[in-house]
Amino acid sequence: MRPSLLDPLFASVRSLSGIGPKVTGLLGTLLGVQPGVEPRVGNLIYLPPHSVIDRRNRPGIAYAPEGAIVTLVVRVDRHQPSPGGRSNVPYRVFAHDDTGEIGLTFFHAKQAWLEKVMPVGETVIISGTMEWFNGRPTMVHPDHIASLEDASALPLVEPVYPLTAGLSPKVLARGVQEALAKAPDFPEWIDPPVLEKYGLPSHRQALAILHNPEDPGDISLDHPARQRLAYDEFLAGQLALALVRLKTRRLSGRGLEGDGSLKKKIIAALPYSLTASQTQAIKEIIADLRKADRMLRLLQGDVGSGKTVVGLLAMAHAAEAGGQSALMVPTEVLARQHFATIAPLAEKAGLRTALLTGREKGREREDILDGLRTGAIHIIIGTHALFQEKVSYRDLVLVIVDEQHRFGVHQRLLLTSKGAAPDMLVMTATPIPRTLVLTAFGDMDVSKLTEKPAGRRPITTAILPMERLSGLVDRMRTAIDEGQKVYWICPLVEESELVDLVSAEERFESLSPMLDNRIGLVHGRMSGPEKDAAMLAFKTGETRLLVATTVIEVGVDVPDATIIVIEHAERFGLAQLHQLRGRVGRGDRQSTCLLVYKGPLGEVAQARLKIMRETEDGFRIAEEDLKLRGEGELLGTRQSGTPGFRLANIEVHQEFLEVARQDARYILGRDPELQSPRGEALRILLYLFERDEAVRLLRAG
């Protein structure tokens, strides 16, 4: 049960003054809560300001520079209402100090309110942006007006929060302050030596400093208040991951012993030798499978490093032990790609493989489900369909999840329900810096594939401005005449008036006549059969150029495709560009990646394209991407399971992530049920950072 101490923070933001249904919806958008769920009061106190307005500058009217935010102490001289109450003529209030006179301008003014807050003859404090018009000082709609008695209410250093369209900064700031007032004094969950070593305030004090800064430095990422909140956010995440691991380990697996016969047959059927890192990864995985403890392992491999074969050999080991394996992937295109690669190799070892997506219907689907129930199918490959209610397995012992970040961490627990605590291998072709491995997959052991299979040649990467597009089309026509195959990637499916980009459909129409219609089109809005037909035509050579969106980003394998053109490359993230580039260079022919950009380029876009030209090392690219974009976007758009932090910043707070990870393991090693006084405090922390699932795991035992 949630501690009653937290009840005020778990109330809807509607309980705050001045927040009705409309503002609640806007806050939900801003705070990133699920559609249909009302944001909580507690969500507001974990919204950090991105900057401050410093109102400590009090130069006097005559010395206030143009465009500066200043605070002035003035005596009100007279009011000049809009003549005849006309709304198109501003209301003016004139005031002075020892250095000169100023005119305060108000549009659509409420005269009674202005006369109340600025009575003639009274001294008031005003703060806002200074403007000089025809040599005369003026201030349009001061941000703050206060009497001398209320001077303490004027924030001298005012936090500025991110906004969404339609949300007033004042309404948001008032809501944050009211939410903060409802925050209780929390019990301390950090050991005193850690607090002392880093000079950290309490959690409640850190929140107060963040939202009521006395100096611009109070909101900086390296301030002790922000460090404290970052550590707490990391610790909540690491505890939650460790609890998931503890829970899944408790569902003790069984040791899977194999004689190696099926693995040998598959290796013999490969057209190449395994790389050293593939051999090492297989060794680590099989060692895990042989243990009674359940395997939870992450296999990281750059584009083209051979993860699929490693996964297949793990599934062959499971089959040697008499069990079944399931390989789940995020898209139907990728499922069919994996099936095309795996089925022929598995067949050489006498293993039956099947494909199950939303497209298999009727008798075909029933046969597959029957084969899974009886154990006749050894390996099943598919999308979410693999874990639907009607799908049952005779003995599912190994689950492989490809591109885990597209599913979400919580689904790991769902997968275990289909077997008696199956082992789990997560594969990703998105190289992830070590710091992000800790945050997204902190509960997993890690294997890395660092080489490409023998015979792969480096990919030449060039950068071209959009102005050279016509010449590029001529080059593509020549390449196609020479027998080459070309991908042409566009960022949109269809034309949009809002974004000045060439869509996939428009590019397909413009290129078709120039290339004698030897051209195909594939994008995410097409039906499954349409995508398959387009991919098959490209594979067989019926079409030689394929216009596509990022639907081909992961896993699509056409070994004789040697050129990829990425249009508006400046609009793609580094990791995505690297994934797309990996669609070529999969055979033994020289391949080229052409990044076409529209100028002028911003600083980040320039850096991104420069890195792409310099290196093919996905791990270096991932590290650079982290520096350029931050952890929230590294794995593409912010998808469920992606480690987007509210208060912590991976680069700045990396040291605290390491400390949090060690602390989480130490804490659960001594108090796995979090029953001690410190454990009770840590349960509060898990609730504060919405790691409720971990608390439910504890309750479930």
N, C-alpha and C positions, 0 to 999 in steps of 0.2 A: 504494500500500500504506500502511496505517496505521502511523505511526511506533511502534516497539516501546516507546518512552518512555511511551505511553499504555495499554499492555496492562493494567496493574493497574486502571485506571479503567474498562476495558471488560469486566472480569470480572463475572459475575452477583453480585448482592448476597448470594447464598447462600454466597459465599466468605468473608463476614464472620462473626465469631463470634456465636453465639446467634440466627442468622437461618436458619430452616428454610422448608419449603414454604409453611406458612400465613402467616408474616410476609412472605415474598416476595410472595405474592398481595396482601396488604394494602398493601405498599409500592408495588406496581404501580398499585393504585387511587389511592393518595395522589399518586403522581408523574405520573399521567396517561399511562402507557405503554400501547401498544396491547394489547388482550386477547390472551393467549397468548404475549406477549413478556415475558421476565423483566427487571426493571429492572437497570441497571448500577450498579456502585459509584460511577461518576462522576455518576449522576443525583442521588445523595444530597448531594454537595458543592455542588450548585446549588439546593438547597432552602433558601431564606432563612428565618431565624426571623422571626415576626411581632411578637414582643415579648420582653421579658426579665423575669426575676425578680431583683430586687435584694436580695441577702442580706448587704449590708454593714451593715445596721442591727443594732447590738449594744447594746441599751438596758439589759440586765440584767432578770432575771425580774420584779421588782416594777414596773418601768417600761415593760414591753412592752404596747402597747395592744391591745385586742380586735380580732381580724381581721387584724392586721399580720403580715407575714412577717418573722421575726427570726432571728438567729443567736445562740446562747447557749453560753457555756463553763460547764459544770456538773460537779459531783462527784457520782457515783452513790452513793446511800445504801442502797437496798434494792430487791429485786424482790418483787412480789406476784403470783404465778402465779394463773391462773383456778382457783377452788376445784374440786377433783375433775376438773380438765382440761375443764370445761364450756366449749364453744365460744361459748355465748351470753353469757358473762361475760368482760369484757376482762381482758387481762394488764396489770398496772400496773408501772411503774418510777418510783421517786421519786428526785429529785436536787435539788441546791441550788447557789446561788452566794451571793455576799456580800449580795444584796438579798432573798433569800427562797427558798422551796421550790416545786418544780413536779412535777406528776404527768404522766408520759408514758403514753399509752393505746394499746394494740395489740389489734386483734381478730384472731382466728384466728392467734395468735402461735406462732412456733417458739421454744420456751424455750431450747433449746441455742444457737441463733443469737444471741438477745438477750443471754444470759449471756456469750457470746464477745465481742460488740461493745461491751457496756456492763458490764464487770466491776465489782462492788461495790468502792468505795474509789478507783476510777480517775477521772481527769478526761477528759471527752469534749466534743466540739463537736457540737451539734445545731442543725438549721435546719428551720423549718416555720412553719405558721400558728398564731398564739397565740389561745387561747380562754380566757375566764374563766367558770367555772361555780360559782354560789353563792359568788362572791367569791374563788374559788380558781383559780390559773393552771393551765392544762393544755395539752397539745399532743397531738393525735391523729395517730398515724403520722407522725412527723417525716420530711421529705423526704430529709434527709441525716443520717447519724451517722458521725462520724470521730474517730479518736484524735488526740491532739496531734501525734504523729509524722506523721500523714497529713493534717494541716491543709491542706497545699497542694493536695490533691485536691478540696477543697470549692470548687465554683465560686461566687465571690462575686457575679458577675453571670452569671446562667444563661439562655442562649437558650431561647425557647419556640417550638416548631415547630407548624405545622398538623398535625392528626391525622385519622385515619379510624377508624370504629368498630372496636374490637377491637385497635387498635395501642397499645401501652404507650409513654408519653412517654420512659421511661428506655431502653427498647429502641431507640427511634428515635434518641435523643440519642447513645447509645453507638455505634450504627451510623454516624452522621454523623462522629463523632470518629475512628472507625477508618478510614472512607473518606478523611477528610482526611489522615490519616497516610500514606496510599498515594499522595497527589497529589505528583508530582515538582516540581522547580523547572523552570518552563517557560522556553524562550527568549523574550526580549522582542520583541513585535511592534509596540509603539507607539514612534514617534519620540521621542527624548529631549526635544526642545522641548515636545511636548504633555504629557509626564509632568511636566516642570518647571512649565509654565504652570498646570496644574490641581492640582499637588501630589499626584499619584496614586502609590499604592504599586504594587509588582509584582502580577501576577495571583495568584500563590501567597500573597503577604502579605495581599492583600485578602480571600482566602478564610479565612485564619487569623483575621483581625480579625472577620469576620462571624460565625464559629462559636465564637470564644473572646473575646467582648467584655469589656473591662475597665471599661466605662462604658456606661450605657444608650444614650448617643448614638452608640456605635460601630456600632449596627445601623440608624441612621436613614438615610433615603433620600438625604440630602444629605451624608453622611459620605464622605470621599475613597475609602474602600474600596468602598462601594456604587456610587459614581460610576464607579470603575474597572471594576467588573464590568458595570455598565449599558453603558458605552462598548463593552466587549468583545462583549457580546451584540448590540448594535446593529451593530457592525462585521462580525460573523459574518453577520448577516442581510443587510446591504447588499452585502457581498462575494458572497454566494450569489446574490442577485438580479442583480448586475452580471455575474456569470459566466454566468447563464442568458441574459441579454441578449446578451453577447458571443458565446455559442454560437449563439443563434438568428439573430443578425445575420450570422454567418459562413455560415449556410445562405442565401447571398445570394438575395434574391427577384428579381423582374424588375419593371421599370417598367410600370405599367398605364395606358395612354393611352386616353381615351374622347373621343367627339365631342360629348358632352353631350345627345344627342337623346333618350335614354331618360329621363334625369333631368328634362328639360323636360316630357315627357309626364306623369310622375308628379306634378311640382309643379303642373301645370295641372289635374290631377284632384283635388287637395286641396281640401277645403271651406273652407280658411282659408289665410292667408298665413304663410310661415315667419317665426319670430321672428328678431331680430338675432343672438342667440346660436346658434340653429340654423344660420343662414347661415354664421356664423364657424366653427362646428364642422365643417360640411361642407367648407368651404374648407380647413381644416387637414387633414382626413382625406384628401381627394383629392390634396392636395399630397404627403402621405406615400405614397399609392398610386402616384403617378407616379414616385417615386424607386425606384432599383434596390435600395436597402436595404429590408429587411423592416420593415413597420410594426408597432409595439407601442404601441398607444394606448389610454388609459382615457377613456371618455366618461361623465362624471358628470352626472346630471341629476336634479333633484328630481321628486317624484311629479307626473305630468301635464305634464312639460316638453317632451315630444315626442322622446324618444330613438329610438323605433321608426322614425319617419320618417327621422331622420338615418341610422340603420342601413340602411334600405331604399335611400336614395339612394346610399350607399356601395356596396351590392350592385348597384345599377343601373350604377354606374361600372364595376364588375368585369365585368358582362355586356357593356357597350360594348367592353371590351377582349378579349371572347371567352372569359372565364372563368366559373367557377361559384362560388357563395357558400353557406356553411352558417351557420345561426343556431342555437346550442345554448342551451337554457334548462333550469332545474332541475326543472320539474314538467310533467306532461302537460297540466294545466289551463292553464298559461301558454303552452305550445307551441300549443295549439289557439286560445288567445286571439290570439297573434301571427299565426297563420295566417289567422284571420278578418279581421284588420286589414290584413295585407300583401297577401294573394292578389288581392283586387279591384283594388288600386292597381297592383300589378305587371302584372296582366292588361291594364290600360289602355296599358301600354308594350310589350305583346306578350311579356312574360316569363312563363315557366311556373314555378309554385311548387308544391311538394309538402310533405306532412307525414309525418314518420317518428318514431314512438314505439314502445314495446313492444307497442302494441295492433294495429298493422297486421300482418295475417297473410296467408298464402297468396298467391293470384294478385295481390291488391292490392299486397302488399309486393314481390313479384317485379317488377311493373311499375315501381314506384318505383326499385328497385335498378338495373333495366335503364336507366331514364331518366337516372340518375346516371352510369352507365358510358358511355353514348353521348353525354352532354352535352345531351340533350333537356330535362332539368330544369335551369333556371338558378339557382333558389334552393331550398334544402331547409331546413326548419325542424323541430326535434325536440329530443329529450332525449339522454341518453348513447348512445342507439341509433345516432346519426349516425356514431359512431366505432368501431362494432363491427367485428370482423375481416372479415366478409363484405361490408361496405359499401365500395365503391370509386368513385372519381370520375374523370371524363375529364380535368378540369383545375380542381382546387380552388385558387382564388387568394386567397380571403378567408374567414376564420373570424371570426364574431362570437359572443362568449360573453356571455350576459345573466346578471346577478347572479353574478359570478365567485366571490364569497366562499362560495357554496354548493357549489363544486366543489373548490377547492384549487389552489394555485399549480402544483404538480407536473404537473397535467394539461395545462398549456400545451404541454409538450414532446410529449405523446402526440398532440395534435391535429395537429402538423406532419407526422406520418407519412402523412397522407391526401392530401397534395399536395406539389408541388415548392416547399417553403418558403413556404406561404401567409402573406399579411399577417394580422395579428390586431388586432381591435377588441374591447375588453372594455367592457360597459355595466353601470352600476349605478344603481339608483334609490335606493340608500341613500347619502345625502350623507355624505361622509367628510371629517373635518377634515384639513387639509394634512399634519399630522404622521403621521396614519395612512395617508394616501396614500403617504408615503415608506416606511412599513414594509411595507405589504401589496403595493404596486404601485410600489416605488421604481425599477424598471427600465423604467417606462413614461412616455411623454409623456401629458399630461393635457389634455382639452378639457372645458369646463363649459357646461351649459345652465342659465341663471340666471333665465329668464322662463317663464311659463306661456303657452300659446297664447291668442290674442286671444279675448275673449268669455267666458273663465272668470271666475266671480265668487268673491269670498272666501268661505270656509266659516266659519259661526258655530260656535264651540265652547263648550259649556256643561258644567258639572260638577254631578252630582246624587248625593246619598247614596242608598244602597240602600233606605232607608225610604220614598222617594218613587216606588218602582217601580210601584205599582198605578196611580198617576196617569199615569205615563209610558205604560203600556199603553193607557190610554184615549186619550192623545194620538196614539199610533201608529194606533189604530183610526180616529180622525178623519182623520189624514193619508192613510191608505189609501183611505178613502171619497172623499177629494178627488183620488184618482188618483196619489198619490205611491208610490214604492217605497222599502223600508227594508231595510237590513242589520242583523242583530242578532248581535253577535259574543260568543261564550263561550270561556273559556280551556280547557275540557276537552271531550272527546268523550262520555264516559259518567261516571256518578256514581261517586265514589270515597269510601270511608269515611275515607281518610287526609287528604283535603283538603276543607275546608268551602267548596266552590264549587259553583255550579249548572252542570251539564254542558249541552252543546249538545242532547243528546237529551232531557234532562229539561225544558229550556226550550222545546223544540219541542212537547213533549206539553202543557205548561201553557198555551202561547199559542194552540195550534190551535183549541180551542173558542171562545176569545174573539174570534178573527179569522175566524170562519166558514170555517176550513180553507184560507184563501187564503195558505198558508204553506208554505215549502220548507225542506229541511235539506241541508247539504253539509258533509262533514268528510273528513279524510285517510284514514280507514279504509274509506271507500266505494270500490267498484270504479270504474274509469274511466267506463264507460257510465252508472252511477248518478249520478256527479258531473255529467257532461255533461247528463243529462236534467234534473237539478235546476237547473243554470245556465240551460239553454234555457227552462225554464218561467218562471224569474224574468225573463229578458230579454224574452220575448214578453208578459209580463204575466199569464200564467196564475196564477202566485203573485205576491203583492205584498210579502211579507216573507220574507227568507231568513235563517234561523238558520244560522250558520256558525262554524267555528273559524278559525284564522289561515291555512287553506288558501287563502283569498281575499286574503291579505296583499299579494301582488305581482301586478300586471299585469292583473287581472280588470277588464273594462271594460263597465259598463252605464251609458251616459250619462244615462239618466233616473232613476237611483237618487239620491235627494236627502237621505236621512237614514241615518246609521249610529249605532247604539247599541253601545257597547263596555262589556260587563258586567265587573265586577271590573277596572276600568282600572288600579287600583293594582298589579295583578300583571304588567302588561306593561311592557317597556322603552320609552324615549322614541322610539327609531327605529322600533320596531314600531307604536306608537300612531300615529306620523306616516304610516307606510305604510298602515295601515288607514284612517285619515282620508282618504287620497288615493283611496279607492274611490268617494267621492262628490265633487260639485263638478266633474264631468267634462263637464257640459253647460252651458247658459246660464241654468239656474234656480238660485235661492238654495238652498244646501244647509246641513245642520246635522250636527254631530258631538256626540253626547251621551256623556260619560264618566261611567259609573255606578260609584261606589266603595263599599266597605264599610269603615267606620271601626273603630277609630281609625287614622288614617294616620300612618305614620312620616315622618321628616323628608325622606328622599329621595323618597318617593311624593308628598308635598305639593309639593315643588319641581317634580317631573315634570309633575304635572297643571297647575300654575300656568304653566309654560312652554308647554304645549300650548294653553292659553287665550290666551296673550299673542301667539303668533306662528305663522305658517304657513311661515316660512323654514326649509327643511330643513337648510340649512347651519348656521344658528344653533342649531337643535335638535341637530344632530350634535355641535357644540362643547359644548353644555350636557350632553349625554349622556356625553361623554367625561369631563367634570368629575365627574358624579354616579356613574358606574359604572366608569370605567377602561377601558383599551383592550381588555382580554380579552373583554369582553362586548358591545362597541359594535355589532357587526354581528349581534346576536342571540345565540344560544347559541354556545359555543366550537366552531365548525366548522372542518374542515380548511382551511387557507389563511388563517384568521383570525389576526391577529398578537397572540397572547397571550404575553407575556413572563414569564420566571421572575424575573429580577432587575431589569430596567429598568422604569421607570415613565414613560410618555409625558409626563405633565404636568411632573414634577419634572426629568426628564433630557432635555428636548427639545433643549437646546443640544448635548448629546453626540450626538444623532441626526444633527443637521446636520453636525457634525464627522466622524462616522463615514461619512456618505454622501459627503462630499467626499474623505475619505481613501481610500475604496474605489475611487472613480474615478481618483484620482491613482495609487494602487498598481497597478491593472490597466493604466493607461495606460503605465506604465514597465515592468511585469513581468507581462504577461497570462497567463503560464503558472505564475506563482509559483515560479520556479526559483531566485531569489536567496536568500541566507541569511534575509532578512526574509520572503520568500515561503514558505520552508519552515516558518518559525514560524507564519505565517498559516494554513498547511494544518492545523497542530495546532489552532489556534483553531477552524477550521471543524469539525473532528472533535469538539472539546469541546462545541460547541453543536449537535451533531447535524445539521450541514449537509453530510452525507456525499455527497448527490447532487451538490453543486457540485464536490466533489473528484473524483467519478467523471466529471463533465463534462471536467475538466482531463485526466484520464487518457485519456479517449476522444479528446482532441484536438479 
